[in-house]
Amino acid sequence: EAGVTQFPSHSVIEKGQTVTLRCDPISGHDNLYWYRRVMGKEIKFLLHFVKESKQDESGMPNNRFLAERTGGTYSTLKVQPAELEDSGVYFCASSSRDRWTSGNTIYFGEGSWLTVV
Amino acid sequence: RKEVEQDPGPFNVPEGATVAFNCTYSNSASQSFFWYRQDCRKEPKLLMSVYSSGNEDGRFTAQLNRASQYISLLIRDSKLSDSATYLCVVNNGYSTLTFGKGTMLLVSP
């Protein structure tokens, strides 16, 4: 079974440009999450989709970030315009259930490494 | 105060050693607790969930102390392949996982 896949794996863009990150969750997982880790900090939650709906977007840093999940399958995270402080690794994750009950596992993708110069 | 605090290390230990990591969390309403392992430039992977009664998985033992808001991970008979960053993670019952910055373990021959 394919895991969570993310594209691109690495991206270097100039300040002010736009980048779109894509995530394909594990097939059948309704719950999709975006997290990110910026240099020297811990991994932080950005938002959570249940199917195509945004369940929780409390972690989105500002309106330069736009996440979509049309059709409830793959998701995109767009950063426009990118700033230097957006550099970091963006992880996507998916799970079959949204509550952290025993046995529920969240699976992470390998991340999209973004460098803004 | 950080929501989840860990000693960043690194912990340098020889093969075969026993090593313990600790973690404290600030939100007393946290409901679920986990240790994740992250290899260099890879994604976090669930190592084990942590229960108040303590739980063991092979060489790994995790313990939760709700009164002290403290979580531990004990690794016995360390292997070279245990070298990684260990992330303490808590959840409040909803969608958000809160991560610590991680503790780096280096196991040497």
HADDOCK unambig.tbl for C-alpha pairs under 7 A between the chains (distance, minus, plus):
assign (segid A and resid 41 and name CA) (segid B and resid 101 and name CA) 6.36 0.50 0.50
assign (segid A and resid 42 and name CA) (segid B and resid 99 and name CA) 6.21 0.50 0.50
assign (segid A and resid 42 and name CA) (segid B and resid 100 and name CA) 5.84 0.50 0.50
assign (segid A and resid 42 and name CA) (segid B and resid 101 and name CA) 4.31 0.50 0.50
assign (segid A and resid 43 and name CA) (segid B and resid 99 and name CA) 5.81 0.50 0.50
assign (segid A and resid 44 and name CA) (segid B and resid 98 and name CA) 6.80 0.50 0.50
assign (segid A and resid 44 and name CA) (segid B and resid 99 and name CA) 6.87 0.50 0.50
assign (segid A and resid 45 and name CA) (segid B and resid 96 and name CA) 6.34 0.50 0.50
assign (segid A and resid 45 and name CA) (segid B and resid 97 and name CA) 6.81 0.50 0.50
assign (segid A and resid 48 and name CA) (segid B and resid 95 and name CA) 6.83 0.50 0.50
assign (segid A and resid 98 and name CA) (segid B and resid 95 and name CA) 6.13 0.50 0.50
assign (segid A and resid 99 and name CA) (segid B and resid 93 and name CA) 6.12 0.50 0.50
assign (segid A and resid 99 and name CA) (segid B and resid 94 and name CA) 5.80 0.50 0.50
assign (segid A and resid 99 and name CA) (segid B and resid 95 and name CA) 6.63 0.50 0.50
assign (segid A and resid 100 and name CA) (segid B and resid 32 and name CA) 6.74 0.50 0.50
assign (segid A and resid 100 and name CA) (segid B and resid 93 and name CA) 5.94 0.50 0.50
assign (segid A and resid 108 and name CA) (segid B and resid 43 and name CA) 6.01 0.50 0.50
assign (segid A and resid 108 and name CA) (segid B and resid 44 and name CA) 6.45 0.50 0.50
assign (segid A and resid 109 and name CA) (segid B and resid 43 and name CA) 6.06 0.50 0.50
assign (segid A and resid 110 and name CA) (segid B and resid 42 and name CA) 5.48 0.50 0.50
assign (segid A and resid 110 and name CA) (segid B and resid 43 and name CA) 4.58 0.50 0.50
assign (segid A and resid 111 and name CA) (segid B and resid 43 and name CA) 6.48 0.50 0.50
